[in-house]
C-alpha cells in the first residue's frame, strides 16, 4: 500500500512519483522550510535496492540501456548500506564485472548488485537472463556471495542469491515499487 515511500509514510514521501524524499525539513534561514533529499545511506539492504532500482529504471527508460550499481554494507558505527556509482552498460549487458572489481578497493563490503533491463522486444522484462543455462544474470548470482537484483521496467524489484548452506537458489520479488516504463522499444532500432 505504501510502496511509493518504501512502506514508511512517516519518514518518506514521493509526491511526484520519481524519487523518495525524507519528510524532514530544514529552515535555511529564509523563513521557509526546504526538503532534505533522499538519504545517501539506508537502514536496510531492501531500502537501498529500491532506491537504486528507481534510479536505474529512470535512466534505462531514457536511453534504453542496462545500468547497474553496487550495494555496500558499512559496519563502522551503526550498520547501514550505501550505493556505489551507477555504471552505464549497453543494450544487452551491464558493467557488473567492473562493480565487482572496484569493490575490492572499498572499505565497505559488496553485498548486492542492482541492474536494470530495457523494456523491448529482445528482453524479458521480469526475468533474469541465463535461467536455462545458468549463465549471465543467474551465473553471476551463483558465482558470487551477494544478492543480485533486477529492476524491472514493469515496476517490480526481483532478487536472486545462492544460499550456500542449503545449496539452493533463492528468488523473490517486490511488486510495483519502481517507476514503470510502458514504452516497448524495438530492438532492431538499437545499434
N, C-alpha and C positions, 0 to 999 in steps of 0.2 A: 504494500500500500504506500509506503514512504520511500520507495526505491530512488526517487528523484533526489533525495537528500541523504543517501547512504543509510536509510532507515533510522535517521536520527534528526527529527524535525526541530528539536530543541537546540541543536548545535549547528545545523546546516540548513540552507535554503537553496533553491535553484529556480529563481524567478523567471529566467529567460530560457531555461532548458538546455543550456550549453555547458555550464560549469557549476560545481558546488562552491558555495561561499559560506564562510563562517557567519553565524548570526551575531557574533560580537561586533561592536562598532567602537570606533575611537574618535574623539573630538580633536581634530588637528589644530585647534585654537582659532578657527574661523567661524565659530558659532554654529557649526553643523557637524553631524556625525557622518563618518565615511565607513564603508565596508572594509573589512580586513580580507585580503584574498585567500583563496584555498590554501590550507596548510601545506608546508613542504615536508612534514613528517606525519606519519599516521600511526594510530594505536594498534591496528591490526593489519595483517597482510591482505585481507579481503578489501579493506578500505583503500589500501594502496593500489590493488589490482583494479578496482572500479575506477579510481581516479585516472590511472594510466589508460584503461580501456576507453574512457571518454575522450581523452586527448588523442589517442591513436585513431579512434574511429573518425573523429573530426578531420584529422589530417588525411586519412585514406579517402574520405568522401570528397575531398577537394582535388586529390591528384590521382586516385585510382591505383595507388601503390601500397605495398605492405610496409608497415612500420613496426618497430619493437623498442622496448625499454626493459631494463632490469629492475627488480625489486630487491633491496638490500636491507638486511636486519642489522640495526645498530644496537649494541649491547651496553655501551657506556651509559651510566645513569639509568634511567628508565628505558626498558627495551622499547624500540619503536622501529618503524620502517620508512625508508626513503626511496625515491625513484631516481634512476640514473637518467642520463641524457637520452632523448629519443633518437633512434637510428633509422634513417631512411633506407628502404630496400628498393626492390624492383617490383614489377607487377606480379612476379611469381615467387619471390623469396625475400627474406629479410637478412639483416646482418647479425644474426644471433651468435655466430661464431666470434664476431668482434666483441659482443657484450660479454661472452664467456671469457675471452682472452683478457679484456680490460678488467674484469672482476678481480683478477689476481693482483692488480695494482691498488685496490682499495683496502681500507682497514675494516670495512663492513663486509658481511657475508652475503653472497648472492643466494637468495632463497627462492626467487621466482623470475620468470620472464613472461611479459605480456606482448603478444603480437597481434596484428590485425590482418584480415583478409579483405580484398576488394569484393564488391557485390557485382559480379559479372558472369557472363556466360561460361567462363572457364574455371570458376571456383565453386566449390560447395561452401556456401557462406557459414553454415553452422557445423562444419565437420573439420576435424584435424586432418591434415594431409598425411598420407603414408599409413593409413589404417590397415590396408590389405597386406602390405609387405614390411611393416614396422620400420619404415624409413621416414624421412622428412620430419614433420612435427612429432609423430609418435616415437620415432627413433631418438629425437632429442630428449623427450621425456624419459625414455628407458635408460639412456646412456648417461644421464646426469642426475645429481641429487638436488633437484629443485622442482618446484611446481611450474608447469608450463601452461600458460593461459592463452585463450583465443578470444579476442574482442571481435564479436560478430557484427556485421552491418545490420543484422536484424534486431539488434538491441540486447543480445544475450552475452554473458561472460561465461565461457567454458573453461574448465581446468582439468589437467591430466598429470598424474605423477605415478611413479612406481613405488609401491610400498615394499621395500626390500625385505622386511621381516616376514611378510606373507608371500613374497614373490608374486604380487598381484598388481595389475594396472588399475588405478583408481580414476574415476571420472565423475565430474559434477557440472552443474550449470545453474547460474542465476539468470532468470528470465527478465527481460525488459528493464535493465539497469543502465543501459548505454544509449547514446543517441542512435537513431535509426536512419540509415541511408537507403531510401526506397528506389533510387535510380539504378537500374540494372544496365551495366556497361557491356558493350560488345567487345570481347577480347580481340577480335580481328582488327580493331582500330588501334590497338596498342602495339608499339614497335617491338 
